Amino acid sequence: MPKTTQTVLEIDLNALANNYQYLVSKVKPGTKFMAVVKAYGYGSDAVIIAKELVGLGIDYLAVAYTNEGETLRDAKIETPILVLHPLPVNFEKIVSRCLEPSIYSRKMLEEFIHFAEKNKQTNYPIHLKFNTGLNRLGFVENDLIFIDNLLSKTESVKVKSMFSHLAASEDLNEKEFTLNQIEAFNRISEKLISKIGYTPLLHCANTSGIVNYPDAHFNMVRSGIGLYGFGNDKKENSHLKPIATLKTIISQIHSIKKGESVGYNRGLIAEQDTRSATLPIGHADGISRSYGKGKGWVTINGEKAPILGNVCMDMIMVNVTNIDCEEGDEAIVFGCSNTAEELSAAINSISYELITSVSQRIKRVICRK
Ligand SMILES: *Cc1c(COP(=O)(O)O)cnc(C)c1O
């Protein structure tokens, strides 16, 4: 890539293909693959990522909210799309755009069936979500009779899949808890199948579920973070490549005298003469204020430049006292070597939060490295 001339998020589609192939190598042939592209493809670009993954052979897409599914349909993506967290107000949009709702409560099932009947639908695909321990969204085992009752009285919907979500698949200290979730999922799915009389798709493994729990792959897996290059674990990270590199440039260099201050509220008082570089990226771009005062850093010409003082809305100042650099030089916020996982750990956060925070005003640049 040529040197950047502004703040950009570079997205490497070859890294995406590498990550997809690695994750596919972890599942039995024939297992379907659902790619999670919610939140702008984890902060990258949902449409470009989804199109690339469809070309690579994924079977399903998942988004969190209805409008995210709409964006994919607007881009002429025809792959089935699961909406993980639809709300009744969006049912009309869901059906008109051929999106497939996750149905997670009795109220929701009643309301969706009512809507589907009113709109003369038959066998509209729905996905039943069961809570097996995350305690976030989902039916419980006791809802099975209620579900079966409603389903047996209508032709308007058909159970395309049944799924659950693991609470701690990346944490091997919670293995017993996770195995209990998987066992509950097995038990509930068997009961559901015997009631409805056919086997829908069954899925409960996210990225860490794919790598840590091969017995939990069922007939489909759902991956988000792994596709974007993070495995929640050192060993897994070594097989994956972060697809996104956040880059910016040095706008201006200042010589700060000992005792002078830098930035809002004089967040830094220089203890010695300091050379600072101002970069066009700030908290409105996804660099939380928590990274200020030396917690976060960027890399300039291979060297770590810690953030000086407070993060501004549109800028940060970094310490380049010992770095050979000049105005116009490139600065890497995160990428393949200086990863989003390492940077986010500096403020007790996780890669997921940092990469999904990259603001929409930052230009996305697509490449194949
Ligand atoms: C976001 C999400 C995923 C993806 O999880 P990763 O850890 O990113 O692989 C899978 N399933 C559900 C229900 C989700 O909300």
The ligand as an SDF file (V2000), in Angstrom:
LIG
                    3D

 15 15  0  0  0  0  0  0  0  0999 V2000
  -22.3940  -11.3560   17.7360 C   0  0  0  0  0  0  0  0  0  0  0  0
  -22.9180  -12.7400   17.8160 C   0  0  0  0  0  0  0  0  0  0  0  0
  -22.1740  -13.8230   17.2960 C   0  0  0  0  0  0  0  0  0  0  0  0
  -20.7570  -13.7040   16.8160 C   0  0  0  0  0  0  0  0  0  0  0  0
  -19.8720  -13.9730   17.8920 O   0  0  0  0  0  0  0  0  0  0  0  0
  -18.2830  -13.9280   17.6820 P   0  0  0  0  0  0  0  0  0  0  0  0
  -17.7480  -14.1200   19.0700 O   0  0  0  0  0  0  0  0  0  0  0  0
  -17.9720  -12.5740   17.1440 O   0  0  0  0  0  0  0  0  0  0  0  0
  -17.9290  -15.0150   16.7430 O   0  0  0  0  0  0  0  0  0  0  0  0
  -22.7870  -15.0720   17.2660 C   0  0  0  0  0  0  0  0  0  0  0  0
  -24.0370  -15.2400   17.7450 N   0  0  0  0  0  0  0  0  0  0  0  0
  -24.7520  -14.2260   18.2880 C   0  0  0  0  0  0  0  0  0  0  0  0
  -26.1100  -14.5170   18.8300 C   0  0  0  0  0  0  0  0  0  0  0  0
  -24.2170  -12.9580   18.3600 C   0  0  0  0  0  0  0  0  0  0  0  0
  -24.9190  -11.9590   18.9190 O   0  0  0  0  0  0  0  0  0  0  0  0
  1  2  1  0
  2  3  1  0
  2 14  2  0
  3  4  1  0
  3 10  2  0
  4  5  1  0
  5  6  1  0
  6  7  2  0
  6  8  1  0
  6  9  1  0
 10 11  1  0
 11 12  2  0
 12 13  1  0
 12 14  1  0
 14 15  1  0
M  END
$$$$
